């Protein structure tokens, strides 16, 4: 499908530069059937069917942005870690070196053998991977620090490039979900940023079950689309894991006739990648990589409802949401969100969507009175 199909006009001032004052005070556009409601994340429990299975992504964002200087010349260099290579780890308490795929830039072209120093961190450029990324070796120059400890001490939180400000101390926890526990992502699963432990307790009090998968967010999720047709876009691989406990939880939901609610497009990609080919609506336990690209025409096998942020124009994520809820339906909702001054992208507001139940994009949407001017405390 043509990428231009997923375009919309977005005033730059609607790109959120900081999170809402509190996680639950982000706005939420609800499109569960044919009617749009303007609500808040704190109202989520009112819109999730009782006994639903709610699936979150427990990946944890690492400090992936390394600012340093080339050894010898002192020229400035920046390395953005993307994905740890399978052969790059060590079982010792203080790993010697790790091999990563990374994006990198410097004042002059980086060549194999270039060494970049950033505090206790040393990055050695090996060359290029087949996907065009750099292959680098990462190590700690301080024998008392593991690589993870050196990254935590000196690297920076990898805020997206459309956030035009320096990283602040509060980004350390606000660009991380409250349920993050498995390090490996280089970008946050942003829909999950809105959830709080009290909100999840309220959902559980309604009989909802909460389970988790892991998908380490990387280039496969946020890489810009340069092809004119999505069929020609090459997705980078991302590691994901659907544990047996989640597969069992999905089975229980199906037995009680309850929907599966994905918190974020990364959860959709993990669940649809793990869909059981022999049993509609179920998943198989697995731990592997996915390159799944979901666009209109995809037949969803597992996910019934989706909580997600507003995504970039002409992106694979907007294509996924359009496939899930109907292209015209979603784009009309986006245009209304622009009109109502919702905040967009990683630190922005959210949408709650039901899966399209017809192959025709002819849904007529009507909005209830806007809540955009109501007090956040209401």
Backbone torsions as a table, in degrees:
resi	resn	phi	psi	omega
1	UNK	NA	144.0	-178.3
2	UNK	-64.7	132.3	-178.3
3	UNK	-62.4	-33.9	-179.0
4	UNK	-58.9	-21.3	180.0
5	UNK	-62.1	-22.7	-175.6
6	UNK	-107.5	35.5	-179.7
7	UNK	-100.9	152.6	173.9
8	UNK	-158.1	159.9	-179.1
9	UNK	-87.9	126.4	-179.0
10	UNK	-128.7	113.8	175.1
11	UNK	-61.0	131.9	-177.0
12	UNK	-54.9	-31.1	-176.9
13	UNK	-69.2	-11.3	177.6
14	UNK	-87.8	-4.0	176.1
15	UNK	-78.5	113.3	-174.0
16	UNK	-63.9	129.2	178.9
17	UNK	-100.7	-10.8	176.0
18	UNK	-152.0	160.6	-179.1
19	UNK	-74.5	169.5	173.3
20	UNK	-60.9	158.7	-177.0
21	UNK	-56.6	-34.0	173.2
22	UNK	-137.5	150.7	-174.6
23	UNK	-55.2	-44.3	-175.2
24	UNK	-76.7	-7.0	-177.3
25	UNK	-95.7	11.9	168.0
26	UNK	-71.2	149.6	177.8
27	UNK	-78.3	160.2	-177.9
28	UNK	-142.0	117.2	174.1
29	UNK	-87.3	119.8	-176.0
30	UNK	-101.3	120.7	177.2
31	UNK	-131.5	75.9	-175.6
32	UNK	-94.0	-24.3	175.8
33	UNK	-136.6	-116.4	-179.8
34	UNK	-108.3	10.2	-177.0
35	UNK	-123.7	137.2	177.1
36	UNK	-97.7	135.0	172.5
37	UNK	-122.2	145.6	177.9
38	UNK	-105.6	109.9	-174.8
39	UNK	-131.4	-163.4	178.3
40	UNK	-125.3	157.4	177.5
41	UNK	-57.3	-33.9	-179.5
42	UNK	-61.1	-16.3	179.1
43	UNK	-92.7	5.8	-172.0
44	UNK	-54.8	-40.6	-176.8
45	UNK	-61.3	-22.8	178.8
46	UNK	-75.6	-14.8	-172.8
47	UNK	-116.8	-2.2	177.3
48	UNK	-97.7	124.8	179.1
49	UNK	-57.3	140.8	178.8
50	UNK	-59.9	147.6	179.3
51	UNK	70.3	11.8	176.9
52	UNK	-63.4	155.6	168.1
53	UNK	-97.0	119.2	-179.5
54	UNK	-106.1	122.0	-175.5
55	UNK	-111.2	127.0	178.8
56	UNK	-114.8	162.3	177.2
57	UNK	-101.8	117.6	-174.8
58	UNK	-92.3	15.2	178.0
59	UNK	-61.7	150.9	-179.6
60	UNK	-117.9	130.8	-179.1
61	UNK	-73.3	129.1	176.2
62	UNK	-93.1	163.1	173.4
63	UNK	-78.4	97.0	-167.9
64	UNK	-101.9	-7.5	-175.4
65	UNK	-101.6	116.7	-176.3
66	UNK	-113.9	120.0	176.7
67	UNK	-106.0	126.1	-176.8
68	UNK	-154.7	-160.9	-178.9
69	UNK	-137.0	146.7	178.1
70	UNK	-70.5	132.9	178.4
71	UNK	-62.8	133.3	-179.9
72	UNK	99.1	-68.7	-176.4
73	UNK	-81.8	-27.0	-177.4
74	UNK	78.5	5.3	179.5
75	UNK	-63.5	142.6	-178.9
76	UNK	-65.9	144.2	179.0
77	UNK	-147.5	149.9	177.8
78	UNK	-131.7	133.5	178.6
79	UNK	-123.4	130.0	177.1
80	UNK	-116.0	107.6	-179.0
81	UNK	-67.3	134.7	-177.7
82	UNK	-112.4	-49.8	-175.0
83	UNK	-156.4	129.6	176.5
84	UNK	-72.6	133.2	178.3
85	UNK	-77.3	147.3	-176.4
86	UNK	-57.9	-29.8	-177.6
87	UNK	-93.1	11.8	-169.9
88	UNK	-97.6	1.6	-175.5
89	UNK	-102.7	-175.4	179.3
90	UNK	-152.0	148.9	179.7
91	UNK	-90.8	-2.3	-178.6
92	UNK	-76.1	162.2	-178.0
93	UNK	-63.8	-34.9	177.8
94	UNK	-121.9	91.1	-176.8
95	UNK	-57.0	139.1	-178.1
96	UNK	-75.0	-50.9	-178.4
97	UNK	-149.9	150.3	173.9
98	UNK	-126.0	144.9	178.7
99	UNK	-101.2	130.3	-176.6
100	UNK	-131.2	154.0	161.2
101	UNK	-94.0	140.0	-172.1
102	UNK	-151.7	156.1	164.7
103	UNK	-93.7	144.1	-178.5
104	UNK	-152.1	150.5	176.2
105	UNK	-150.0	154.7	-178.9
106	UNK	-153.6	176.0	-179.6
107	UNK	-63.1	-29.7	173.6
108	UNK	-131.2	161.0	-175.7
109	UNK	-54.4	136.8	177.9
110	UNK	-83.2	132.5	-178.3
111	UNK	-119.6	158.2	175.4
112	UNK	-54.1	135.2	-177.8
113	UNK	98.2	-14.5	177.7
114	UNK	-63.5	134.8	178.4
115	UNK	-115.2	129.5	-178.8
116	UNK	-115.8	127.9	-177.5
117	UNK	-110.4	132.0	177.9
118	UNK	-141.8	94.0	-177.0
119	UNK	58.0	-126.0	179.8
120	UNK	-79.0	-2.9	-175.4
121	UNK	-96.0	142.2	174.0
122	UNK	-126.6	125.7	177.2
123	UNK	-114.9	122.7	179.1
124	UNK	-111.7	122.5	-178.6
125	UNK	-80.2	123.5	177.7
126	UNK	-94.0	-37.9	-176.3
127	UNK	157.2	-154.1	-178.5
128	UNK	-112.3	145.4	171.8
129	UNK	-85.6	164.2	179.3
130	UNK	-56.9	-25.4	-179.0
131	UNK	-86.2	4.8	176.9
132	UNK	93.2	-11.5	176.5
133	UNK	-75.1	161.0	174.2
134	UNK	-78.4	147.1	166.8
135	UNK	-101.2	123.9	-177.2
136	UNK	-131.5	156.1	171.5
137	UNK	-107.7	128.2	-176.8
138	UNK	-112.3	132.4	179.2
139	UNK	-146.6	165.0	175.8
140	UNK	-102.6	131.1	179.0
141	UNK	-85.6	-3.5	179.4
142	UNK	-107.8	113.9	-176.5
143	UNK	-61.1	-19.1	-178.6
144	UNK	-85.4	-8.6	-176.4
145	UNK	-116.7	131.6	168.4
146	UNK	-72.4	169.4	177.8
147	UNK	-61.4	-43.1	179.5
148	UNK	-61.3	-40.2	179.3
149	UNK	-68.0	-38.1	178.3
150	UNK	-66.8	-39.8	176.3
151	UNK	-62.9	-44.2	-179.4
152	UNK	-62.5	-34.8	-176.2
153	UNK	-80.0	-28.2	-168.6
154	UNK	-129.7	-27.4	-179.8
155	UNK	-78.8	171.3	-174.5
156	UNK	-114.3	154.9	173.8
157	UNK	-61.5	130.8	-174.7
158	UNK	-84.4	69.2	176.6
159	UNK	-62.8	147.3	179.6
160	UNK	-62.6	154.0	-176.1
161	UNK	-65.7	-19.5	179.7
162	UNK	-81.4	-2.7	170.5
163	UNK	-91.0	103.7	-169.6
164	UNK	-91.8	62.2	176.2
165	UNK	-157.4	167.4	177.0
166	UNK	-73.6	155.9	175.8
167	UNK	-66.9	134.1	179.8
168	UNK	-107.3	157.6	179.5
169	UNK	-54.5	-36.0	-178.3
170	UNK	-69.6	-19.5	176.7
171	UNK	-63.2	-24.1	-178.7
172	UNK	-57.5	-37.1	178.6
173	UNK	-106.6	-27.3	-178.7
174	UNK	-76.3	-23.0	175.7
175	UNK	-95.2	33.9	179.1
176	UNK	-145.3	136.8	177.2
177	UNK	-74.4	160.0	-179.6
178	UNK	-73.9	-13.1	-180.0
179	UNK	-109.8	13.8	179.2
180	UNK	-66.5	129.9	179.2
181	UNK	-147.8	-8.2	-176.8
182	UNK	-117.8	98.3	-175.3
183	UNK	-61.6	142.1	176.3
184	UNK	157.8	-14.1	-178.0
185	UNK	-85.9	147.6	174.4
186	UNK	-109.5	6.3	171.7
187	UNK	-152.5	151.6	-176.8
188	UNK	-78.6	146.4	167.3
189	UNK	-76.4	91.9	-158.2
190	UNK	-67.3	-28.8	177.2
191	UNK	-60.9	-34.2	179.7
192	UNK	-68.9	-17.3	179.9
193	UNK	-63.5	-21.0	-176.7
194	UNK	-81.6	-19.9	-172.5
195	UNK	-82.1	145.9	175.7
196	UNK	-124.1	162.5	177.4
197	UNK	-62.3	-43.0	176.6
198	UNK	-60.5	-37.9	178.6
199	UNK	-65.2	-41.3	178.9
200	UNK	-67.0	-34.1	176.0
201	UNK	-65.2	-38.2	177.8
202	UNK	-63.8	-39.9	177.9
203	UNK	-64.5	-41.1	179.0
204	UNK	-66.0	-32.4	178.9
205	UNK	-66.3	-19.9	176.8
206	UNK	-89.1	4.8	178.9
207	UNK	94.3	3.0	178.5
208	UNK	-72.7	148.7	175.4
209	UNK	-108.5	138.4	179.1
210	UNK	-116.0	127.4	179.6
211	UNK	-134.2	167.3	-175.7
212	UNK	-133.6	151.2	168.0
213	UNK	-123.4	178.8	175.6
214	UNK	-129.1	127.2	166.7
215	UNK	-136.7	116.4	-178.5
216	UNK	-79.0	107.6	-173.9
217	UNK	-65.6	127.1	179.3
218	UNK	-142.4	-151.6	-177.1
219	UNK	-64.4	-27.6	-179.8
220	UNK	-59.3	-27.7	-179.5
221	UNK	-86.8	-44.4	-169.5
222	UNK	-116.2	6.8	-179.9
223	UNK	-62.7	132.0	178.7
224	UNK	-61.1	147.3	177.5
225	UNK	-91.7	122.1	178.6
226	UNK	-106.1	-19.0	178.4
227	UNK	-74.3	153.2	177.2
228	UNK	-78.3	-23.8	-180.0
229	UNK	-122.4	131.3	-178.9
230	UNK	-58.8	-27.9	178.9
231	UNK	-61.5	-20.3	-178.9
232	UNK	-100.4	4.0	179.4
233	UNK	-85.8	130.9	-180.0
234	UNK	-98.4	118.5	179.0
235	UNK	-83.7	137.9	171.9
236	UNK	-77.6	149.4	-179.3
237	UNK	-73.4	143.6	174.9
238	UNK	-131.1	136.9	179.0
239	UNK	-77.7	136.4	174.6
240	UNK	-141.3	158.6	178.0
241	UNK	-139.8	127.6	170.7
242	UNK	-111.3	104.9	-176.8
243	UNK	-72.5	163.1	179.1
244	UNK	-59.8	-33.9	-179.9
245	UNK	-61.8	-36.0	178.2
246	UNK	-72.7	-41.1	177.3
247	UNK	-59.1	-39.0	177.8
248	UNK	-67.3	-39.6	179.1
249	UNK	-64.4	-39.0	176.5
250	UNK	-62.9	-41.6	178.4
251	UNK	-61.5	-42.0	178.7
252	UNK	-63.5	-40.6	179.3
253	UNK	-61.9	-42.6	179.4
254	UNK	-64.4	-37.9	-179.3
255	UNK	-65.5	-33.8	-179.8
256	UNK	-95.6	5.0	176.9
257	UNK	70.8	28.6	-177.6
258	UNK	-99.2	148.7	179.9
259	UNK	-76.9	157.8	172.9
260	UNK	-100.0	122.1	-178.4
261	UNK	-107.8	118.8	178.9
262	UNK	-93.0	128.2	173.6
263	UNK	-93.4	89.7	177.2
264	UNK	106.0	152.9	178.9
265	UNK	-66.8	-26.4	178.3
266	UNK	-66.1	-36.0	176.5
267	UNK	-67.0	-40.1	176.4
268	UNK	-57.9	-46.6	-176.9
269	UNK	-64.9	-38.0	178.5
270	UNK	-67.8	-47.8	-177.2
271	UNK	-67.0	-41.4	179.9
272	UNK	-70.7	-29.5	175.2
273	UNK	-69.4	-29.6	-178.3
274	UNK	-96.2	6.9	-177.7
275	UNK	-55.7	134.1	178.5
276	UNK	-73.0	117.6	-177.6
277	UNK	-66.9	-16.9	-176.4
278	UNK	-101.3	-11.7	-178.2
279	UNK	-136.2	107.0	-179.9
280	UNK	-58.8	128.7	176.6
281	UNK	92.5	-5.4	-177.5
282	UNK	-111.1	164.0	176.8
283	UNK	-125.9	159.6	176.2
284	UNK	-108.6	142.0	175.5
285	UNK	-63.0	137.1	179.9
286	UNK	-163.7	159.3	174.4
287	UNK	-142.8	104.6	-173.5
288	UNK	-160.0	-169.8	177.4
289	UNK	-104.1	151.7	176.0
290	UNK	-128.5	143.7	172.0
291	UNK	-122.9	22.0	-173.9
292	UNK	-59.8	132.7	175.0
293	UNK	-119.6	110.8	-176.4
294	UNK	-99.5	123.3	178.8
295	UNK	-140.6	168.4	-180.0
296	UNK	-50.0	134.6	-173.4
297	UNK	111.3	-20.0	177.5
298	UNK	-68.6	137.5	176.9
299	UNK	-98.5	109.4	-178.9
300	UNK	-72.8	132.1	-174.8
301	UNK	-108.5	-19.4	-170.1
302	UNK	-125.3	-48.9	-168.8
303	UNK	-83.8	135.1	-179.6
304	UNK	-108.3	-36.5	179.0
305	UNK	-132.9	155.5	-174.8
306	UNK	-140.7	128.1	168.2
307	UNK	-102.8	124.5	-175.1
308	UNK	-151.6	156.7	174.5
309	UNK	-80.6	177.3	174.2
310	UNK	-85.6	134.0	-169.4
311	UNK	-108.3	164.7	-178.5
312	UNK	-62.1	146.6	172.9
313	UNK	-59.6	147.1	175.0
314	UNK	55.1	40.4	-179.7
315	UNK	-113.2	159.6	177.2
316	UNK	-65.9	-28.0	179.9
317	UNK	-71.0	-39.5	175.9
318	UNK	-67.0	-34.8	175.4
319	UNK	-63.1	-40.3	178.7
320	UNK	-62.9	-48.0	-179.4
321	UNK	-63.1	-37.6	178.2
322	UNK	-65.4	-39.4	177.0
323	UNK	-63.6	-36.2	-175.7
324	UNK	-73.5	-44.0	-171.4
325	UNK	-115.7	0.3	-179.4
326	UNK	100.7	125.4	-173.9
327	UNK	-59.4	-52.7	-178.5
328	UNK	-64.4	-38.9	179.2
329	UNK	-60.1	-45.5	-178.5
330	UNK	-70.3	-44.4	-177.7
331	UNK	-66.3	-35.1	174.7
332	UNK	-64.7	-39.4	177.6
333	UNK	-65.6	-38.3	177.6
334	UNK	-64.1	-42.3	179.6
335	UNK	-63.7	-38.0	176.7
336	UNK	-67.0	-39.0	178.9
337	UNK	-62.2	-38.6	176.0
338	UNK	-63.3	-45.4	179.9
339	UNK	-61.1	-38.3	-177.8
340	UNK	-86.2	3.9	174.5
341	UNK	64.1	40.5	169.3
342	UNK	-66.1	159.4	178.6
343	UNK	-98.8	137.3	-168.5
344	UNK	-109.7	157.1	171.6
345	UNK	76.8	-155.6	-162.9
346	UNK	-55.6	-46.5	-180.0
347	UNK	-95.5	15.3	-174.8
348	UNK	-92.8	-161.3	-177.5
349	UNK	-85.7	-174.9	-170.7
350	UNK	-131.9	166.9	172.4
351	UNK	-126.8	144.9	170.6
352	UNK	-116.1	121.0	-170.9
353	UNK	-125.2	145.6	168.4
354	UNK	-98.3	152.6	-179.8
355	UNK	-69.4	138.8	177.8
356	UNK	-61.4	134.8	-177.5
357	UNK	-105.0	0.8	177.6
358	UNK	-133.0	153.3	179.0
359	UNK	-80.0	-5.4	-177.7
360	UNK	-99.8	132.6	178.2
361	UNK	-91.0	61.2	-175.8
362	UNK	-117.2	13.6	-176.9
363	UNK	-64.0	131.8	174.3
364	UNK	-94.5	117.7	-176.6
365	UNK	-97.8	138.6	174.0
366	UNK	-128.6	139.8	-177.9
367	UNK	-100.5	139.8	170.7
368	UNK	-74.8	166.2	-179.3
369	UNK	-52.6	138.3	-174.7
370	UNK	-66.9	143.3	173.5
371	UNK	-102.3	12.1	-171.7
372	UNK	-65.7	-20.2	-179.5
373	UNK	-107.7	8.9	178.2
374	UNK	-78.2	157.7	175.5
375	UNK	-67.0	142.3	178.8
376	UNK	-64.5	-22.9	-178.3
377	UNK	-82.3	-3.6	-176.1
378	UNK	-75.8	NA	NA
